[in-house]
Amino acid sequence: MPHDGTDYLHYIMIGLAVFSVIITLGGMKVIGYTDVIQVTVLIIGGFAAAYMALDKVSGGTGAVQGSQPL
């Protein structure tokens, strides 16, 4: 069976519900904390996407080799 990401949908929905309750109860302070979490996830995702793109450009020989044409 192909893995299309829908296996995690319930976990994601539960996580979003928990975050919404925390934000509702915690106010602006908690919104700041969730912003920090979001930025962390975005930075990690950006590095992961850059690594995968550079590895793809190199033909699978690694991100360092993929950055050589740059």
C-alpha positions as a Markdown table, in Angstrom:
| # | Residue | x | y | z |
|---|---|---|---|---|
| 1 | Met | 0.0 | 0.0 | 0.0 |
| 2 | Pro | 1.5 | 3.4 | -1.0 |
| 3 | His | 2.3 | 5.8 | 1.7 |
| 4 | Asp | 0.5 | 9.1 | 0.9 |
| 5 | Gly | 0.6 | 10.8 | 4.3 |
| 6 | Thr | -3.0 | 10.2 | 5.2 |
| 7 | Asp | -1.9 | 7.8 | 7.9 |
| 8 | Tyr | -0.9 | 10.8 | 10.1 |
| 9 | Leu | -4.1 | 12.8 | 9.6 |
| 10 | His | -5.7 | 11.9 | 12.9 |
| 11 | Tyr | -2.5 | 12.7 | 14.8 |
| 12 | Ile | -2.2 | 16.1 | 13.0 |
| 13 | Met | -5.9 | 16.9 | 13.8 |
| 14 | Ile | -5.4 | 16.0 | 17.5 |
| 15 | Gly | -2.3 | 18.2 | 17.6 |
| 16 | Leu | -4.1 | 21.1 | 16.0 |
| 17 | Ala | -6.9 | 20.7 | 18.5 |
| 18 | Val | -4.5 | 20.7 | 21.4 |
| 19 | Phe | -2.7 | 23.8 | 20.1 |
| 20 | Ser | -6.0 | 25.6 | 19.6 |
| 21 | Val | -7.1 | 24.9 | 23.2 |
| 22 | Ile | -3.7 | 26.1 | 24.5 |
| 23 | Ile | -3.8 | 29.3 | 22.5 |
| 24 | Thr | -7.4 | 30.0 | 23.6 |
| 25 | Leu | -6.5 | 29.5 | 27.3 |
| 26 | Gly | -3.0 | 31.0 | 27.2 |
| 27 | Gly | -3.5 | 34.2 | 25.2 |
| 28 | Met | -0.7 | 36.2 | 23.5 |
| 29 | Lys | 2.1 | 34.6 | 25.5 |
| 30 | Val | 1.3 | 31.1 | 24.1 |
| 31 | Ile | 0.9 | 32.6 | 20.6 |
| 32 | Gly | 4.5 | 33.7 | 20.8 |
| 33 | Tyr | 5.5 | 30.1 | 21.8 |
| 34 | Thr | 3.7 | 28.6 | 18.9 |
| 35 | Asp | 5.4 | 31.1 | 16.6 |
| 36 | Val | 8.7 | 29.9 | 17.8 |
| 37 | Ile | 7.7 | 26.3 | 17.2 |
| 38 | Gln | 6.5 | 27.2 | 13.7 |
| 39 | Val | 9.6 | 29.0 | 12.8 |
| 40 | Thr | 11.7 | 26.1 | 14.0 |
| 41 | Val | 9.7 | 23.7 | 11.8 |
| 42 | Leu | 10.0 | 26.0 | 8.8 |
| 43 | Ile | 13.8 | 26.3 | 9.2 |
| 44 | Ile | 14.2 | 22.6 | 9.5 |
| 45 | Gly | 11.9 | 22.0 | 6.5 |
| 46 | Gly | 13.9 | 24.6 | 4.5 |
| 47 | Phe | 17.2 | 22.9 | 5.2 |
| 48 | Ala | 15.6 | 19.5 | 4.3 |
| 49 | Ala | 14.2 | 20.8 | 1.0 |
| 50 | Ala | 17.5 | 22.4 | 0.1 |
| 51 | Tyr | 19.4 | 19.2 | 0.9 |
| 52 | Met | 17.0 | 17.1 | -1.1 |
| 53 | Ala | 17.2 | 19.5 | -4.1 |
| 54 | Leu | 21.0 | 19.6 | -4.1 |
| 55 | Asp | 21.1 | 15.8 | -3.8 |
| 56 | Lys | 18.7 | 15.5 | -6.7 |
| 57 | Val | 20.8 | 17.9 | -8.9 |
| 58 | Ser | 23.9 | 15.8 | -8.2 |
| 59 | Gly | 22.2 | 12.6 | -9.3 |
| 60 | Gly | 22.2 | 11.1 | -5.9 |
| 61 | Thr | 25.9 | 11.7 | -5.0 |
| 62 | Gly | 25.2 | 14.1 | -2.2 |
| 63 | Ala | 24.3 | 17.7 | -1.4 |
| 64 | Val | 27.9 | 18.9 | -1.5 |
| 65 | Gln | 28.4 | 17.6 | -5.1 |
| 66 | Gly | 25.0 | 19.2 | -6.0 |
| 67 | Ser | 26.2 | 22.6 | -4.8 |
| 68 | Gln | 29.3 | 22.5 | -7.1 |
| 69 | Pro | 27.4 | 23.9 | -10.2 |
| 70 | Leu | 26.4 | 26.9 | -8.0 |
